Amino acid sequence: MKKKFVLFILGGGVSYFLKVALSSLFNVVLDFNYNIAYALTLSLVILYNFFYNVFVTFKVRGGLKGRFVRYVSFVIIFNGLDYLLVLLLNNILNLFQLSIFIVTGCLMIVKFFVFNKWVFHDQIGKNKEINSEINNSDPMF
């Protein structure tokens, strides 16, 4: 679990740099309108994060369509929650950047556990482990 969390954090760091680089590329270099540039960037970053988590962080197999729908649904929920919590915390602390830092850190942990349980769980792998344990167990028990 610890290794998965570290990989999750690393993927988030790469995601942040991709967001900055791609939005700059689309807006500054390719002269896209900033709204279009950022929308395109967010779409690509969501795809990157999904596939990074499928193949690197959680290493799951199958059910990509269902996983993707659940992933995007949770991303929308978390972004809304992020926005509301930053507004709320900023009203309390009156420190906008600190509010973003605190909310981002807390939600990062929550996202990891939510994604692990409801998006990237590997039922197939769990079933194989259980069957392996049953087949390798002592016949006396």
C-alpha positions as CSV (number, residue, x, y, z in Angstrom):
1,M,0.0,0.0,0.0
2,K,2.9,2.4,0.8
3,K,4.5,1.8,-2.6
4,K,1.2,2.5,-4.3
5,F,0.8,5.7,-2.4
6,V,4.3,6.9,-3.4
7,L,3.6,6.0,-7.0
8,F,0.2,7.9,-6.8
9,I,2.0,11.0,-5.5
10,L,4.7,10.8,-8.2
11,G,2.0,10.5,-10.9
12,G,0.3,13.5,-9.4
13,G,3.6,15.5,-9.6
14,V,4.1,14.6,-13.3
15,S,0.4,15.4,-13.9
16,Y,1.0,18.9,-12.4
17,F,4.0,19.6,-14.7
18,L,2.0,18.2,-17.7
19,K,-0.8,20.6,-16.9
20,V,1.5,23.6,-16.8
21,A,3.5,22.5,-19.9
22,L,0.5,21.6,-22.1
23,S,-1.5,24.6,-21.2
24,S,1.5,26.8,-22.1
25,L,2.1,24.9,-25.3
26,F,-1.5,25.2,-26.4
27,N,-2.0,28.8,-25.3
28,V,1.3,30.5,-25.9
29,V,3.0,28.5,-28.6
30,L,0.0,27.3,-30.6
31,D,-2.0,30.4,-29.9
32,F,-5.2,28.6,-28.8
33,N,-7.7,30.6,-26.8
34,Y,-6.9,30.1,-23.1
35,N,-10.3,28.5,-22.4
36,I,-9.8,26.0,-25.2
37,A,-6.2,25.4,-24.2
38,Y,-7.0,24.7,-20.6
39,A,-10.0,22.5,-21.4
40,L,-7.9,20.4,-23.8
41,T,-5.1,20.3,-21.2
42,L,-7.4,19.1,-18.5
43,S,-8.8,16.4,-20.8
44,L,-5.3,15.1,-21.7
45,V,-4.2,15.2,-18.0
46,I,-7.3,13.2,-17.0
47,L,-6.4,10.6,-19.6
48,Y,-2.8,10.5,-18.4
49,N,-3.8,10.2,-14.8
50,F,-6.2,7.4,-15.5
51,F,-3.8,5.3,-17.6
52,Y,-0.9,6.0,-15.2
53,N,-3.0,4.7,-12.3
54,V,-4.2,1.7,-14.3
55,F,-0.8,0.6,-15.4
56,V,1.7,2.0,-12.9
57,T,0.1,2.8,-9.5
58,F,-2.6,0.1,-9.1
59,K,-1.6,-2.3,-12.0
60,V,-5.2,-3.5,-12.7
61,R,-6.5,-5.5,-15.5
62,G,-9.8,-5.3,-17.5
63,G,-12.9,-3.3,-17.1
64,L,-11.3,-0.1,-18.5
65,K,-14.6,1.4,-19.7
66,G,-16.3,1.0,-16.3
67,R,-13.2,2.1,-14.4
68,F,-12.9,5.2,-16.7
69,V,-16.5,6.2,-16.1
70,R,-16.1,5.8,-12.3
71,Y,-12.7,7.7,-12.4
72,V,-14.1,10.7,-14.3
73,S,-17.2,10.8,-12.0
74,F,-14.9,10.9,-9.0
75,V,-12.7,13.5,-10.6
76,I,-15.7,15.8,-11.1
77,I,-16.8,15.2,-7.5
78,F,-13.3,15.9,-6.1
79,N,-12.9,19.0,-8.2
80,G,-16.2,20.4,-6.9
81,L,-15.2,19.5,-3.4
82,D,-11.8,21.0,-3.8
83,Y,-13.3,24.3,-5.0
84,L,-15.8,24.4,-2.1
85,L,-13.3,23.5,0.6
86,V,-10.8,26.1,-0.6
87,L,-13.5,28.7,-0.5
88,L,-14.6,27.7,3.0
89,L,-11.1,27.4,4.4
90,N,-10.0,30.7,2.8
91,N,-13.0,32.4,4.5
92,I,-11.8,31.0,7.8
93,L,-8.0,31.5,7.5
94,N,-8.1,34.4,5.0
95,L,-4.9,32.8,3.4
96,F,-5.8,31.7,-0.1
97,Q,-2.5,29.9,-1.0
98,L,-2.4,28.1,2.3
99,S,-6.0,27.0,1.9
100,I,-5.2,25.5,-1.5
101,F,-2.1,23.7,0.0
102,I,-4.1,22.2,2.9
103,V,-7.1,21.1,0.8
104,T,-4.9,19.7,-1.9
105,G,-2.9,17.6,0.6
106,C,-5.9,16.3,2.4
107,L,-7.8,15.5,-0.8
108,M,-4.8,13.7,-2.3
109,I,-4.9,11.2,0.6
110,V,-8.7,10.8,0.3
111,K,-8.5,10.4,-3.5
112,F,-5.9,7.6,-3.1
113,F,-8.1,5.6,-0.9
114,V,-11.3,6.3,-2.9
115,F,-9.6,5.4,-6.2
116,N,-8.0,2.3,-4.7
117,K,-11.3,1.0,-3.3
118,W,-13.9,2.1,-5.9
119,V,-12.1,2.6,-9.2
120,F,-8.8,0.6,-9.4
121,H,-9.6,-2.4,-7.2
122,D,-8.6,-5.7,-8.8
123,Q,-11.2,-8.3,-8.1
124,I,-9.5,-10.7,-10.5
125,G,-6.2,-10.4,-8.7
126,K,-7.9,-10.9,-5.3
127,N,-9.8,-14.0,-6.5
128,K,-6.5,-15.5,-7.9
129,E,-4.8,-14.8,-4.5
130,I,-7.7,-16.5,-2.6
131,N,-7.7,-19.5,-5.0
132,S,-3.9,-19.8,-4.7
133,E,-4.1,-19.8,-0.9
134,I,-6.9,-22.4,-1.0
135,N,-4.9,-24.6,-3.4
136,N,-1.7,-24.3,-1.4
137,S,-3.2,-24.8,2.0
138,D,-2.6,-27.8,4.2
139,P,-5.2,-30.5,3.3
140,M,-5.5,-31.3,7.0
141,F,-7.2,-27.9,7.7
